[in-house]
């Protein structure tokens, strides 16, 4: 009898076992609740807040690459949460973007702003100069363009006045110009060799005038920074 009593769990053992089972269930419940909240948060992030204010903006209808004029099928209007839309530079009418050139890759569904297409706002954003301009340049060495990327900085060198011996001297036409896009030219349209690339450079207005004028008569050299 005494041996049987020793084998039976005491009241303290039963209470301890009960508390252990409750604690285990509590941990499982807390983990389940945490997983549920995480899933709800992910769902809200994907679907957005249905009660949030929404505005109509132009977005990319498909993945866009740089250097090609946009057509009507490239852009569409979508409604986005106002808090997620950039405060400046968005478009409301897709026709405002038709014919413009994307300055870089744009993902489908991404809001298209004025600094994502070639224009004065892109030049200002690249240089920090509100009066900056974008100038297309075809480098004398086609291989140079292949090594350039958006954001690179270069000096533009052109032929200057002729010296006493008749040789043309080089002249710096622009310093610290910013590459905003490198695009392969339509050689069938412009009569250039296949693989030639046009480099679009952002620079101050005064330098832009000099570079644009010089490019009419000769190719220009670009010096890397």
Buried (B, 14 or more C-beta within 10 A) or exposed (E): EEEEEEEEEEEEEEEEEEEEEEEEEEEEEEEEEEEEEEEEEEEEEEEBEEEEEBBBBBBBBEEBEBBEEBEEEBBBEBEBEEEEBEEEBBBEEBEBBBEBBBBBEBEEEEBBBBBBBBBBBBBBBBBEBEEBBBBBBBBBEBEBBEEBEBEBBBBBBBBEEEEEEEEEEEEEBBBEBBBBBBBBBBEEEEEBEEEBBBBBBBBBEEBBBBBBEBBEEEBBBBEEE
